[in-house]
Amino acid sequence: MIGQPVNRVDGPLKVSGRATYAYEYWDAGQPLYGCIVGATIGKGRITRIHTGDAERATGVRMVMTHQNAPVQGVRDESVQFEYWRAQPVLTGPDVHYHGEPVALVVAATFEQARAAADLLDVEYAVGRGRFAFAADDDEAYIPKVVNAGLPTDTAVGDFEAGFRAAAVRVDQRYTTPYEFSMPMEPHACLVEPRGEDLIVHVSSQIVDAAQTSVAATLRMAPERIHIVTPFVGGGFGSKLGVHAETILAALAARVLGQPVKVALTRQQIFQLVGMRPTSSQRVRLAAGRDGKLTAIAHDVTMHTNPDLEFAEQTAATTRSLYAAPHRLTSHRLTPLDLPRGADVRAPGEAPGLLAVESAVDELAHALGMDPIEVRIRNEPTVDPERDVPYSDRHLVDCLRDGARRFGWEHRPATPASLREGRWLIGYGMSAAIRGHFQGPTAVQVRLEADGTGVVRTDMTDIGTGTYTILTQVVADGLGLPADRVRVELGRSGLPTSWGSGGSWGAANSCAAAARACAALREKVLVAACGDADSPLHGRDPADARFDDGSVRIDGAEGVSQALGEIVARHHPDGMEAQGEIRFMGDDPNYSDYSIHTYGAHFAEVGVDADTAEIRLRRMLGVFSVGRVLNPKTARSQLIGGMIWGAGAALEEEAVVDSRSGAFVNRDLAQYLVPVHADVPDVDAVILDGYDDKANLLGAKGVGELGICGSGAAVANAVFNATGLRVRDFPITIEKLLPGLPDVDA
């Protein structure tokens, strides 16, 4: 079963509308509805809130502000990970960023709540806010560490000397804008008070983090908070932690003693869930005429909120990618009065590779060499900064296989030399690397007396296929047909996992499930082989095979016994086992080896010579991710990431009003993302593999690798088509049009 392209087991539920998401539960009856009111200034203080008109409006049950909000727990910075900390709201009159919640209006219907929210009268004393990244970059400071606990800066050799001595040098600055996750399902929550407990239906990627955070914020025992999130309509990092809608719904439900629903509008998602920070990245590459790098530096400055620091690990992606004896990476933060930065799909790698892989393309052009050949010549034998071996590295295989499949030999060596009528045609490519992470995860596997298997873990399915791959792993591990396995996910009280995020979810949960199956097989064999009435009695368990719902032991005379019969005879109430994996810091493989996934991206674009309109014509990605659990769901994830990367290169950009700190294009009409017509031909190919250092299954993360580097392939294709290098992303018409070559010349 493992490695088969099995259709999603939850697919019929989703296409028939029977998969229940956080906002759709009706178990508790008719709920009340909450509407969040956001600040209309970017920095300052509330001087007066007049709530009378809103409170007297039809259907209104409560208007909660900082003046009457329950006392909440404070953020405990000693808690290692942000998403497990308290997230208090409405704690005082100070306004820290535009859109920050200043009130929650709760009414009998959604329409009544929203109408009453418009009646709230808030007066402010406006303070001086810092909203312009470029204007305040002289205030940048050095964070202690960056995201994931990685070191802020690294240095190997003598970069400055190595850079000065090189025959060919690239020294360029690349900028990336604010970007947002924008999952299809908005951030939503329904909280039902039940005695002293709260039932929290929330769209969340990590159940344990949601439970711990809500409990800490409401100052309740965690066991009193019951998280329910069996289906999540996308997250991409934005649902790793809980946000204002969850905390406010919980506060209101507890005060009113009734179920309360709160959902963010699409506009509020731009303000209340965090975003990828804007960045300015200086990349310096030095090489000999043979194309071998002698020095590489990647220095990043990005925005952060002054109260809630977030340092995206943007330069860290460069540390393990290419060989060079002299190396330098750094991160700096510029505090701005904007929403905090947050994990957005492939934090660090997505913006970092956009810059670095553009710079490598510039180096190849300066050398007059094929961009693939430059990358192959700089393939390291060991991790160049950690000086440890790679666990399993097949980047060169991805590059060569992708070049063959894409027809790279047809790439025009001279930029702006290939035309089809009025269209300038260009080819681009880039490399991809993504760290593989492991977090503490437990999975329980149970065999019922009827021979069915049950899988239980609080792991979530955010649309990636968790239900399906866990079904496959357990069906494989116990020799059961897939339709005899039931998977239960997304509830607190189930064995604890690190949830879905960071591309760790599939490998973590499936490796733990595989260990549970191994322990359960051992229990079954002990019971059967020790039973004088069993046909397996006295046989060597080492010869046993679990297949088609039975245990078979081959020998001189093959014998078998149904799993259900064994369980019913010895454990009529069922038997179970739990599998666990440790945090990566406790696993010696993660200190002894450099463990990553890899890929190569290829893109072809057309640029209209009159209008500078860019059209993506086709994309190909070739990837190495260890063992593939399900090629169908894995390919889907990779293609989605590739498309997102194309959007980052050409379309995505949130623009800040430097006077107020508001995002001026906070809807999907103006914050552009790729649609079907933008992406005509995309393919992802996964190489066969098995990384025995990653886990017992040999599998590594897939979900974020697709976006890593894909935008740079598109950007490099635009350069190949036009001869124009745009380093301020996204690449838009106004940045290309003035310099376009004259096709009639």
N, C-alpha and C positions, 0 to 999 in steps of 0.2 A: 504493500500500500504506500509506503514512503517513496516519494519521487514520482507518483502517478498524477496526471492532470485531472484530479477529481473535481467535479463541479461543486460549488459551494453548497454545503448541507443546509445552510440557512437561506439559500436563494429563494426557494418557494415561499418562505415567510415574508421576505422582503418584497418580492414582486406582487404578492397578493395583499400587501398592506397589513399583515398580521404580526410583523415585527414591531414591538412596542418600544418607542423611544421616550426619553425622560418627560417630555411635555404632554404625553398622550395617555397617561394612566388615569383611570376612572375608578379604581378600586375603592377609594375613600369617598366617593360621591362628588357632588358639585363643589369645586374649590372656589376660593376667592382669587382675584387676579391682582398682581402688583405691577406697577409701572415706575421705573426708575427715572428720577429727574436729575439731570446732570448740570454741573456748573457751566455758566456761559462766559466765564473768564478763565484765563490760563494761570493766573497767580494772584493771590490776595486773600481776602478774609470776608466771610459772611457777616454783615452788620445787622441784618434783620431778615427774618423769614415770617411772612404773613401767611398763615395756613387756614385762616377762617373760611374763606370762600371755597377752598378745596374740601375742607371737612364738612361743609354744609351741602356739598354737591350730592346729587342722587346716587345712592348705592355705596357711597364711600364708608368704609369701616375704620380706616386709620390713615393718618399721615405721619410717617416716622421721619424725624430729622435728628440732627446731633443733639437737639435739646431734650428729646424724649427716648432716644434709642437706648436699649439695655446696655449695661456695662459689659464690655467684651474683653477677652484675653488679649495680651499684647504679643507682638511678634518676638519670638525667642530666637535670637541669632545663634544661640548655641546648638539649635537643631541643625544638623548637617546640611539637609537639603531644603531648599526654599519651599517646595510644594507641600511639605509636612508642617509648615509653620502656621500660626494663626494669621488670619487675613481680616482684621477688623475694618469696619466701614462706619461712616457717620460718627466719628469719634471726636469731632471738634469743628470749629468754624473755619479753620484754615483750608484754603483751596490750593492744591499742589499742581493740578494740570486741568486743562479744558476737558469738560465732560465728566469729571470726578463726581460720584453720587453726592447730592446734597439732600435728597429726600426719596422716600418710597411712598407712593400712594397706593392703598389697597382698597379695592371695591368689589362689588358682587359680580361685575362683568368686566371684561377687558376694555370694552369701549368706555365704560364709566370711569375706569381707572385712568385711562389715557386722557379723557376729557377733563377730569379733575386735576390731573397733573398740569394742564395748561393754565389752571387758575392759581397755581402757586406763585406767590410774589416774593422774590428773593432780591435783596439789595446787597451790594458788595462794596468793599473798599479795595480798589484794584491796586495790586502791587506791581513792581517792575519784574517782569519775567524774562528768562533767558530762553529763547526759542530758535535762534538761528545758529545752526551747527558751525558753519564756516566763520561766523563772527566771534564765536566764543572758544575757538580751538586753542587759544593761548592759555586757557584754564585747565587743559588736560592734565590728568594726574595718573600715577601708576597704581593699579589695583594690586592687592596682595596676591591673588590668584585669579585665573579666569575660569569660565564655566567648566564644569566637570572636575574641578580641583586641579586643573593643569597649571604648570608654572607660567607666570606672566611673560617672562623673557627667557630666551636661551641664547647661548653663544658657544660656538665651537671654532677653534683655530683663531685666525686674525682676519676678520672680514675686510676691514679697511685696506690692509696691505694686499690681500688677495684681489680685491676689486680694482685697486689702482694698477696692479701689474698686468691685468688681463688684456688680451688683444682686442676682444669685442665686449662691449658693455651695453646693458639696457638699464636705464634708470627712469622709471615712469611712475606716475601716480594715477590710481584708478579710484573712482568713487561709486558707491552703491547707495540707493535711497532707502527710506523706511519701507518695509514690506510686511504684509499681514498673512496669516494662515487662511482665513476665510473658509472654514469648513461648510459643507452644504447645510448641515444641521446647526442652527444658531445655538449659542450657549443658553441652556434652559434648565430649569429646576422646578420640581413639585415637591413640597415638604408636607408630610402628614403627621401631626402630633398624635401619638398613641400612648396614653398614660404619661409616664415620665420619659418615654422614648420619642425619637423623631425618625420617621421613615423618609429618607431623602432620595428621591428619584432625580438623578443628576447626570448630565452628559459629561463623563469623566474618563480620562485615560488611565488613571491609577486609583483604584478603589481605596487602598490603604492610606494613600496621601489624602484623599478626600475625607475619609472618616476621621483621621487624626487632625486635619486642619479645621474641620467644622467643630469637632469636639473642643479643640484648644480655643477657638474663637468664641464659642458659646459657653465656655468654662463648664463643660459637661464631661462625664466619663465616656471614653470612646465606645464602650460597649452599649451605650444608650443611643448611639448614632448608627443607623442601619442604612448603608448605601446600596442602592439598586440601580444598576446600569448595564443590563444585558446587551443592549445595542447602542452604539455610538455612531452618529453620522459624520464621521471624520473629526480629526483633531489637529494633526500636524504640529503638535506641541502646544497648541493654545488651550488644550483641556488637560494638560498634565497636572495643573493645580485648579483649585476652585476660585471663582471670581465673585464679584459683587452680587450677581443674581442669586447665587446659592446662599450666601450668608444672609442677605436681606430676606429671602423667602423663609429661611430657618428662623430668623429673629421674629418675623411677623407671625408665622404659624405658631410659635411658642407663646407669643403674647396674646393672640386672638383665640388660640385653642381650636383652630380650624385649618384645613389644608389650604395652602397658598401656592400659586403658580407665579413664577417670574421668568420671563425670557428676554434676552437682549434683542433689540432691533439690529438690523444689519449695520445701521449707522453707529450704534453704541459699541458694536464689536471693534470698530476702529479706535475706540477710546478706552475700553475697559478691560481688554485681555492681553495687552502688551503686543510688541511688534519686534521684527528684526531691526536692530539699530542701523541707522545710517552709518556709513564708514568712509574713511579716506585711507587708501592703502598705497604705500610706497613699496614697489617691488624693484629690487636691484639684482641683476644677473650678470655674472662675468664668466667668460668662456674663452678657451683657446680657439684657434682657427679650425681645429678638429671637431669643434662642437661640444667638447667636454667642459662641464661647468667647473670653475675653480672657486667661485664664491656665489652665495645666494643669501639675500636678506629680504625679509617681509616685515614691514612695520605698519601697524594698524592703529588708527585713532577712530573711536566711535562714540556715539552718544550714550549717556546713562542718566537715569533719574537720580537726583541728589539724595533722595531718601531711601530708594530701593535700588541698590547697585546691581547691574547685570553686565558682565564682560563676556561677550561672545568670543569663543576661542578661534577667531578668524585666521590668525597667523599660524596656529598649531597645525593646520593642514599641510603646511610646507615642510614640517620637520621630518617626515618619513617618506617624502615623495621621490626626491632625486638625490643622487650622490653629489657631494661637493665638499672639499676639505675645510672650507671657511664658510661659516654659517652664522646667521643672526636673525632672531625673530623677537618681536615686541608687541605689546598691547598698551594703549593709553585710552583713558576715558574722559570725555568732556561732559560735565554735568549740565543738563538742560531741564527746564520745567515742562517736561512732556511725559506721557505715560512711560512706564518702565520698559526696558528691553526684555525680551523673553525668547525662549526656545521656539524657533520656527524651523520647519523641516530642514534637516541637515545643518544645525547651527554650527557655524564656523566654516565647514567645508563649502557650503553653497556660495557664500560671498567670497570666501578666500580663494577658491579655485577659479572663480570668475576672473579675478585679478591675476593670479599666478599663471594660469594657463593661457591667458591673453599675452602675458609677458614672455612666456616661452615661445609663443608664436612670433612675437616681435624679434626674439633672439634668432629663431630659425630664418626669418626674413633677412635679418642683418648678416647672417652667415651665408645666405644663399643655399641653405640646406632644406631638405624635406623635413617638415615638422615631426613626422613619426621617427625619422632617423635620429634627430636631436634627442628625443625622449629615450630611445633605445640606448644611445651612447651614454646616457646618464643614469642607467638602471643600477641601483645599489646592490651590493651583495649582502650587506647587513644594514640594519637601521642606522642611518648616518649620524643620528644624535644620541640614541640610546646605546649603540654599539652592541646590540643583541640580534640574533638571527630572526628573520621573518618566519612566521609559522607556516605560511603557504602563500607564495606571491606569484601571480601569473599575469602581471600587467603587460609584459611584452607579448604574451600569447593573445591577450585581448586586442592589443594594437595591430598585430599582424593579421589575426583572423578578421577583425573589423575592416582593415584596409582591403583585404581580398573580397569580402562580401559587398563592400560599398562601391568598389570600382575606383579606389583612390588613385590608381594610375592615370585616370582621366583628368585629374585635378590640374587646372592651369597653373603653371609655375610662376607666371607673371601676373600680378594682380590687375584686374580690370581688362583682361585680354579675351575673355570668353563672353560672347553675346548671342542672344536669341532675339532677333528683332530689337525692340526697345529695352529688353531686359538684359541686365548685367548679371552673369551667373558666377557664383563662387562656391568653393568647397572649404570646409573648415573641420578641424578635429581637436580633441583635447583628451587628456587622461583624467581618470577619476580614482580617488582613494577615499575610504571612509573607515574610521576606527570601529572595531567591534567591541561591544560592551557586554558585561555580564552582571546581573544583579540578583540578590537573594530571592528565590522563587520556590514555592512549594505547590505540588499538585497531588491530589488524592485520586487514586484509581480504585474502583470498587467493582467486584463481580457479584451480581445478584444470583439467587438460586435458580432463576430461569435461564442463566447463561448469558445475560446481557451485561455490558460494561458501562460504567458511569464514571465520567471524568469531572472532577470538581476543583476549581481554583477561582480566585477572585480576578484573575487575568481578564482583560477586556478585549472585545473585538471592535475595532474602530473602522471596520470596513475592509480590513486587510485579509480576512479569511481565517481567523483564529479557530472558530468552530470547526472548520474543515480540516486544518492541519492537525489539530489535536485528535480529531476523529481518526485520521489516517495513522498517526503514531500509535495510538492505543489499539486500533484494529490490527496493526502490524505486530505490536508487542504481545498481544494476547491471542492472535490467530482468529480474530472474529471478523465476520462480514461488517462492512461499514455501517449498515443499517441496524446493527446490533450494539452500536455504541451511542451513548447519549452524553452530550457535553453541557455542563452547567457552569456559567461564567458570570462575572460582573456583580457579585454580591459580597458585602462584608459578612464575615462569619465563615466563609469558605477559606481554604488555605491561602495564605498571603503570598502575593507576587509583587513584582515591580511594575506590573501592568504593561501597557503598550506605549512605547516611545523610544527614541534613540536607536531604533532598529534592533532593540534587544528582545522584544516581546516573544517572537516566534521561537528563537533559539532557546531562550530561558525556559519558557513553559514546556516546549516539546522535550528538551533534555530532562527536565524534572519528571515529565510524564513517562519518558522512557525508563528512568530509574524506578519509578513506581511500578511499572509493568514488570521489570526484572524481579523486584521484590515479591510481587504478587505471583509470578510464575513459580518462584521458589516455594512459596507457601502451598500452592496447588500441588506441586510435585511431592512435597513432604507428606501432605495428607494422602495423596493417591498411592504413592509407592509404599507407604507404611500401612496401607489398609489391606488386610488379608483377603477381603472380598472384592478388591478392585482387580481388574485385568492387568493393571500396571504394577501390581504388588511384586516387590523384589527386583524390578527392572532398574537399570542404571539411569538415573535422571539425566545424566549428561547426554544421553541419546534421544531425549525427548524433543518433539516438535509440537508447537501449538499451531493448529491449522484448521480452518473452517469450523470453529466452535468446538474442537476436540483436542485432546492431548494424545499424540501418537508417539510410540516408542518403537522404532524399527530394530530389528535384529534378525535372528534365525527365524523367528515368527513375529511379524509385526502385530502389535496390539494397539487399541485406542479406547478412549473413554470420553464421553461428552463432558465439557467443562461444567455445564449446568448440573449434571449428575454428581460430579465431585463436590461442587459447592453445596448443593442441596443436602448431600449426605453428611458432610462434615461441618458446614457452617450454614445452616438453614436460613439464618438472618443475613447472609451475605458475608463476604470477606473483602478486606481492603488493605491497601498499602499506600504509603506516602513517599514520594520522591522529592528530593531537594537539591538545589545547587547553591553555591556560595557566592558571596560578593567577589568581584574580580580581584579586589585587593587581597583576598585570602586564598586565591588560587595561584600557585607558583607559575603556571603557564603564562600568566599575564605580566609577570615580571621578567621571566626568562625569554619571552618571545615578543616580537612586534606583530600584533594580530590585526589584520585589516581585510577589507574587501576592496576590489579593484574593478576598473572598467575603462573602456575607450569609447568616446563619442564621435560621431561623424554627422555632419550636416551639410545640406546643399540649400542655398538661398538664391532667390532672384531679386534684384533691386531695379525698380523702374527708373530708367535714366532721366525721365522728365520730372517725375513727382517724388522720387526717393522712397516710394513705398517699398517696404521689405516684405517679401513673401517666402516663408519657409516651404521648401519644395519636398524635402524628405529628411528623415533622421534615422540613424542606426546607432544602437548601443550594444556593445559586447561586454559581458560582465563575468567576473569570477567571484563567487560567493560561497565557496565550499559546496557542501551537499545541498541540493535543492529539495525541499520538502514537498512542494507542489508547484510544478513549472507553470501552471495556468495562473494561479494567484500571484506567484512571484513575478511573472512577466507583466501582469496588470499593474503591480506596484512600480516596477521599473519604468514602464511607459508613462505612468502618471507623473513620476518624478522628472523624466526627460521633458515632458511638456511644460511642467512648472519651470524648469530651467530656461526653456525657450522664452517663456513669459518674462522671467527676470531679465533676460538679455534685451528684450524688445518692447515690453509693455508696462510691467509693474512699477509703480512709483506713487507713493503717498506724499502729498505736498503739504507743507506746514505754512499756515499764515503766520508770518513772523511778528505780526502785531498782537495776536491773541493766543497763539499756540494751538489753534484748532486745525485739524486736517480738513482741507477745503474740498477734497474729492473723496468723501467718506461714504461712497456707495458703489455698487458694481456697475453703474452706468459710466462712472468717471474713473474709478480705480480699475484699470483694465487688466483682465486675465485672458489667456487664450481660450477661444471657443472652437467648435468643430471646424469651422471654415478656415481657421488659422493653422490647422495641423492636419494636412492631408495624408501623410504617409510616415508612420513611425513604427519601428520594429526594434525589439529587444531580444538578444540572443544570450543564453546563459551557458557557459562552458561547464562540462562535467568536472566535479571536484569533490574533495573531502579534506577538511582541515581538522586533523586529530588533536590539535592543540586548543581548538576553540571549545569543544565539548565532546561528549561521547557520541553524538550524532554526526559530528563533522560539519555542522551547519552554521552559517553566520547570517547576519542581518541583511535584509534586502531593501526595505521600504524607503530608505533615504539615499541609497547609493545612486539611484537614477537621476537625481537632481545635481549630484556632485559633478561639476565640470561641464554639464550639458549646455549651459548658457554660454560658456567660453567657446564651445564648438560653433555655435551660431554666430557669435561675435567675430570669430576668426573667419568664418565664411563670408560675412559682410565685408571684411577687409579684403579678402581674396577677390570678391566681386567688384569692389569699387576702388581699392587702393587707399581708402580712407580709414584711419584707425580712430574709433570713438572710445574714449576711456571713461566717460561719464555716463554710467548706465542709468536707465535703459537707452538703447540706441533708437532714437526717434527721427522722424522726417526732418525736423528743423536742424538737427545736428549733422545730418548727411547732405542735405540739399545744396548748401552753398559751395561745397567742394566737389560735387559730382563731376566726373569727366564728361566732356562733350562727345557723345557717340557719333556725331557727324564730322568730327575733326579728323 
